[in-house]
């Protein structure tokens, strides 16, 4: 199959995949040549985590059409459960890549379970009410983690909400120390694994959106009453999108946390949820490619402007305004669409000499 025989949606998805792959290759070449600063190199894994957060939230906000302000809560649930799992797996597995993969699976499953527990009652609401309840959920998760103590010894894991009551052997190790957060995190996250996670999430989202279930989810977004009238189960499809989005956020949390030595629960507060929502809104609702670009630019920009500390936030605010105006400008969208059509036209199969229209 070539680009000529693909439909418009498939071509757009392939361009997104290609864009991510090309960016990954360029960064790898620059790293091999020593052309990337140490500060930017340290941001590569967080950028990948924020990209996954942005495209997963876009599934809820852009595709499903529901405003969620608790996405950082799913990230937190995945991060803390995934890091605890990684430290347990590290006892018997020496391959850090395998440990990270297993930890992300655990983090994704835990976040998905939390998504079900939250989604079943919450998704009966909509609009501002849903936003407020999800915001409260994120704060509840932060409060629980701030009072959670987890230890590991030869007898396994030990949990409690009061530090002095945590019973462990003398050789035990404290993994989560309440407000001090995660301790002794194995720094196993890599840029390559971040790239793989982005590609996996894009494949899942694009295949979901282009499936029968995806069309049902978008029908609910466009007109809930009309969708119900043709037999679409509102609760099931809403919960499907919400849980998949939560699972991806959980895996992003594991990737993010394993890039640092210590992580506290306050890192996943309302500010993180708002930041990810900004990525989604600036990139365009339902536009995964735009979310990738917005997450990358707005994560790198503050660090690049650090030397202009007096004007850093002013420039950052101006960039936000310009991006908002640009992404909502029909003229610019049409121009970009025309440019994309020209680029894809280069790869279209040209007819051989002597062939005609009837040939």
Buried (B, 14 or more C-beta within 10 A) or exposed (E): EEBEEBEEEBBBBBBBBEEBEEBBEEBBEEBEEEEBEEEBEEBBBBBBBBBBBBBBBBBBBBBBBBBBBBBBBBBBBBBBBBBBBBBBBBEEEEEBEEBBBBBBBBBBBBBBBBBEEBBEEBBEBBEEEBBBBBBBBBBEBBEBBBBBBBBBBEEEBBEBEEBEEBEBEEEBEBBBBBEBBBBEBBEBBBBBBBBBBBBBBBEBBBEBBBEEBBBBBBBBBEEBEEBEEEEBEBEEBBBBBBBBBBBBBBBBBBBBBBBBEEBBBBBBBBEBBEBBBBBBBBBBBBBBBBBBBBBBBBBBBEBBBEEEEEEBEEBEEEBBEEBEEEBEEEEEBEEEEEEBEEEBEEEEEEEEEEEEEEE
